[in-house]
Amino acid sequence: MSHTLHHLRKLRLQRSELAVPGSNPEMIRKAADGEADYIFLDIEDAVAPPDKERARKNIIQALNEIDWRAKGKTISVRINGLDTHYMYRDVVDVMEQAGDKLDTILVPKVGVPADLYTVDAMVTQIEMAKGFKTRVGLEALIETALGMANVEAIAAYGGRLEAMHFGVADYAASCKARTVSIGGLNPDYPGDQWHAALSRMTVACRAYGLRPIDGPFGDFSDPEAYIAAAKRAAALGIEGKWAIHPSQIELANAVFSPPEKEVTRARRIIEVLKEAEEQGKGAAALDGKMIDAASERMARNVLVMHDAIEQSARSRNSLPN
């Protein structure tokens, strides 16, 4: 194995990611008590231009009034793009007034590493000026042809970057792709037209220790299609998927949680390989199949996710009713 290794920069449970428009305080309150692992309060595409200032204020109020971490949530804010005049005020107001309550900032339409540097520098200065002890992470939304063309360089940025998300709708628009729905399959394409992009982003994430997350599926009236899309993403190594409707949260949590049968087998793989090692063997057989060190690494990935889910469940169960 190469001496150049990038271990996971930050472990966060992110099976389900609920998108909540900052312009709707009632939806924000409901999200806090829901089952999503991760919530991003949106000031970007889900908010019309006349409502952006009010949405920003709503988000700051919600960050300060709701103890998201005590509720077992990772809380994020999706700011407006660097090409808009809203972005600088999003960062300054949210960070100065509630930066110590925030886990990550989701940066949309990242095209080059310098886009992240811009936000990173602003966040760093505000944290220093305010004396915040917490460190806000960054997550990059890859949703343009430019972003995908530079996805490896963006993943290698470092700094505060923790994760990358695939924004299928804007990506389709950027590529001028013919599509029938957000995240849906085009019947004229022989398979999944998003597979190559998802796979490329996932490899870039894993190479540089980032969490890969799949984006939205627009037709929330079709749970079977959502599950199928989530399963395709999970098969590539993606850790979670957006939920644009509360009904999609349970679906994402189920798909991206390892089944008990898989957890049991992972534990058994580690046990059998340990026994083989004690006998001076590097490989072993389990249920008629060969297992080796690579099998153990895959098994440990399963157990890390299982343990994170168990820990989250314990935290939520310990909360007062």
C-alpha positions in Angstrom: 0.0 0.0 0.0 1.1 3.5 -0.7 2.8 5.5 2.0 0.5 8.4 1.0 -2.7 7.7 2.9 -5.6 10.0 3.7 -7.7 8.6 6.6 -11.3 9.6 7.1 -11.2 13.3 8.1 -14.4 13.3 10.2 -16.8 10.4 11.0 -20.4 11.6 11.0 -23.5 9.5 10.7 -25.1 10.8 7.5 -27.4 8.1 6.2 -30.3 10.5 5.7 -29.9 14.2 5.0 -33.1 16.3 5.3 -33.2 19.5 3.2 -35.2 22.2 5.0 -35.9 25.6 3.5 -34.9 28.4 5.9 -38.0 30.3 4.9 -40.2 27.8 6.7 -39.8 28.0 10.6 -42.4 25.3 11.1 -40.5 22.8 8.9 -37.3 23.6 10.8 -38.9 22.9 14.2 -40.3 19.6 12.9 -37.0 18.6 11.4 -35.3 18.9 14.9 -37.6 16.2 16.2 -37.5 13.9 13.2 -35.3 10.8 12.5 -32.9 12.3 10.0 -29.2 11.9 10.9 -28.2 15.2 9.3 -30.2 18.4 8.5 -29.2 21.2 6.3 -31.1 24.5 6.6 -31.2 26.0 3.1 -30.7 29.6 2.0 -30.0 28.6 -1.6 -32.2 27.0 -4.2 -35.2 26.2 -1.9 -35.6 29.9 -1.0 -36.8 32.6 -3.5 -34.7 35.8 -3.7 -37.2 38.0 -1.9 -37.2 35.6 1.1 -33.4 35.0 1.5 -32.8 37.7 4.1 -35.7 36.4 6.2 -34.6 32.8 5.7 -31.1 33.7 7.0 -32.6 35.2 10.1 -34.9 32.2 10.7 -31.9 29.9 10.4 -29.8 32.0 12.9 -32.7 31.9 15.3 -33.2 28.2 15.0 -29.5 27.5 15.5 -29.5 29.5 18.7 -32.9 28.3 20.1 -32.7 24.5 19.3 -30.0 22.3 20.8 -29.5 20.2 17.6 -26.5 18.3 19.0 -28.5 17.2 22.1 -31.1 15.8 19.7 -28.4 13.8 18.0 -28.3 15.8 14.8 -25.6 17.1 12.6 -26.7 20.6 11.6 -25.6 22.4 8.5 -26.4 25.4 6.5 -26.4 25.5 2.7 -25.2 29.0 1.7 -25.8 30.7 -1.6 -23.2 30.3 -4.4 -20.0 32.3 -4.6 -21.4 33.9 -7.8 -24.2 35.6 -5.9 -24.3 38.7 -3.8 -26.0 36.7 -1.0 -23.1 34.4 -0.2 -20.8 36.8 1.9 -23.7 37.8 4.1 -24.8 34.2 4.6 -21.3 33.3 5.9 -20.8 36.5 8.0 -24.2 36.6 9.6 -24.6 32.9 10.3 -21.0 32.5 11.6 -20.9 35.6 13.7 -24.3 35.1 15.3 -24.5 31.3 15.5 -21.1 29.8 14.4 -20.6 27.9 17.6 -23.9 26.1 17.1 -23.1 24.9 13.6 -21.4 21.7 12.5 -20.8 22.3 8.8 -21.4 24.7 5.9 -22.6 23.2 2.6 -21.0 25.1 -0.3 -23.0 24.8 -3.5 -21.8 24.6 -7.1 -18.1 24.2 -6.1 -16.1 24.3 -9.4 -12.5 24.7 -8.3 -10.6 24.3 -5.0 -10.3 28.1 -4.6 -14.1 28.2 -4.1 -13.6 26.3 -0.8 -10.6 28.4 0.1 -12.8 31.5 -0.1 -15.3 30.2 2.4 -12.6 28.6 4.5 -10.8 31.9 4.9 -13.9 33.7 6.0 -14.9 31.1 8.5 -11.4 31.0 10.0 -11.3 34.7 10.5 -14.8 34.8 12.1 -14.0 31.9 14.4 -10.8 33.7 15.5 -12.5 37.0 16.0 -15.4 35.5 18.0 -13.2 33.2 20.0 -15.2 30.1 19.1 -13.8 26.9 20.3 -15.8 24.7 17.9 -14.6 24.2 14.3 -17.1 24.3 11.5 -16.5 21.9 8.7 -17.1 22.4 5.0 -18.9 20.2 2.5 -18.7 20.6 -1.2 -21.7 20.2 -3.5 -20.5 18.9 -6.8 -23.3 19.8 -9.3 -21.7 21.4 -12.3 -19.6 20.0 -15.2 -16.7 22.2 -14.0 -17.0 20.7 -10.5 -16.9 17.2 -11.8 -14.0 17.9 -14.1 -12.1 19.1 -11.1 -13.5 16.7 -8.5 -10.2 15.1 -7.6 -8.5 18.5 -7.1 -11.4 19.6 -5.0 -11.3 16.5 -2.9 -7.5 17.1 -2.3 -8.2 20.6 -1.0 -7.9 19.6 2.6 -8.6 22.5 5.0 -12.1 22.1 6.6 -13.4 19.9 3.9 -15.2 16.8 5.2 -17.6 15.5 2.5 -18.8 15.9 -1.0 -22.4 15.6 -2.3 -23.6 14.9 -5.8 -26.2 17.5 -6.8 -27.9 15.7 -9.7 -30.4 18.4 -10.8 -27.9 21.2 -11.4 -25.4 18.7 -12.7 -28.0 17.5 -15.3 -28.7 21.1 -16.3 -24.9 21.9 -16.5 -24.3 19.0 -18.8 -27.5 19.7 -20.7 -28.6 16.2 -20.0 -32.0 14.9 -21.0 -33.7 13.7 -17.9 -37.2 13.0 -16.8 -37.0 13.9 -13.1 -34.5 14.9 -10.4 -32.4 11.8 -9.8 -34.6 9.6 -11.9 -33.5 7.3 -14.7 -33.9 8.2 -18.4 -35.5 5.3 -20.2 -33.4 6.0 -23.3 -30.2 5.3 -21.4 -29.1 1.7 -21.0 -28.7 1.7 -17.2 -28.1 4.5 -14.7 -26.9 7.7 -16.4 -25.6 9.1 -13.1 -23.4 6.0 -12.3 -20.2 7.4 -13.8 -20.4 10.7 -12.0 -21.3 9.1 -8.7 -18.5 6.6 -9.0 -15.9 9.3 -9.8 -17.0 11.5 -6.9 -17.0 8.5 -4.5 -13.5 7.4 -5.6 -12.2 11.0 -5.1 -13.8 11.1 -1.7 -12.3 7.8 -0.5 -8.9 8.7 -1.9 -8.8 11.8 0.3 -10.7 10.8 3.4 -14.0 12.4 2.7 -17.6 11.2 3.1 -19.4 10.7 -0.2 -23.2 11.6 -0.1 -25.8 11.2 -2.8 -28.1 14.1 -3.5 -31.9 14.4 -4.1 -34.5 12.3 -5.7 -37.4 14.5 -6.7 -40.3 12.2 -7.0 -41.2 11.6 -3.3 -44.4 9.9 -4.4 -42.3 6.9 -5.7 -40.6 5.3 -2.7 -39.6 2.2 -4.7 -37.6 4.3 -7.2 -35.9 6.2 -4.3 -34.9 3.0 -2.6 -33.5 1.7 -5.9 -31.4 4.9 -6.4 -30.2 4.7 -2.8 -29.2 1.1 -3.2 -27.2 1.8 -6.4 -25.4 4.6 -4.5 -24.7 2.4 -1.5 -23.3 -0.3 -3.7 -20.6 2.2 -4.8 -19.6 3.1 -1.3 -21.7 6.2 -0.7 -22.7 6.8 2.9 -26.1 8.5 2.6 -28.7 10.3 0.5 -30.7 13.5 0.7 -34.3 13.5 1.7 -36.3 16.3 0.2 -39.4 15.0 2.0 -39.8 13.5 5.5 -41.1 10.3 3.9 -37.7 9.6 2.4 -35.9 9.7 5.8 -36.8 6.2 6.9 -36.0 4.9 3.4 -32.5 6.3 3.5 -31.9 5.2 7.0 -32.9 1.6 6.1 -30.8 1.4 2.9 -27.6 2.9 4.4 -27.8 0.8 7.6 -26.0 -2.5 7.4 -28.5 -5.4 7.9 -28.0 -7.5 11.1 -27.0 -10.5 8.9 -24.2 -8.4 7.4 -23.1 -7.2 10.8 -23.0 -10.8 12.2 -21.0 -12.0 9.2 -18.5 -9.1 9.6 -17.9 -10.1 13.2 -17.5 -13.7 12.2 -14.9 -12.7 9.5 -12.8 -11.0 12.1 -13.0 -13.9 14.5 -12.1 -16.5 11.9 -9.2 -14.5 10.6 -7.9 -14.0 14.1 -8.0 -17.8 14.6 -6.2 -18.3 11.3 -3.5 -15.8 12.3 -2.9 -17.7 15.5 -2.3 -20.7 13.3 0.2 -18.8 11.1 -2.3 -18.5 8.2 -3.0 -15.3 6.3 -6.3 -16.5 4.8 -9.2 -18.7 5.9 -12.5 -20.1 4.7 -15.9 -19.0 6.0 -19.2 -20.6 4.7 -17.3 -22.1 1.7 -15.7 -18.7 0.7 -12.1 -17.5 1.0 -11.5 -14.6 3.3 -8.3 -12.6 3.8 -7.0 -9.3 5.0 -9.1 -7.4 2.5 -12.2 -9.2 3.8 -11.3 -7.9 7.3 -11.0 -4.3 6.1 -14.5 -4.6 4.5 -15.8 -6.2 7.7 -14.5 -3.4 9.8 -16.1 -0.8 7.6 -19.5 -2.5 8.3 -18.8 -2.5 12.0 -17.8 1.1 12.2 -21.1 2.2 10.6 -23.0 -0.2 12.8 -21.4 1.2 15.9 -22.1 4.8 14.8 -25.7 3.9 14.3 -25.9 2.2 17.8 -24.3 5.2 19.4 -26.7 7.6 17.8 -29.7 5.5 18.9 -28.4 5.4 22.5 -28.0 9.2 22.5 -31.5 9.8 21.2 -33.0 7.3 23.7 -31.3 9.1 26.5 -33.1 12.4 25.7 -35.9 13.5 28.1 -39.4 13.0 26.6 
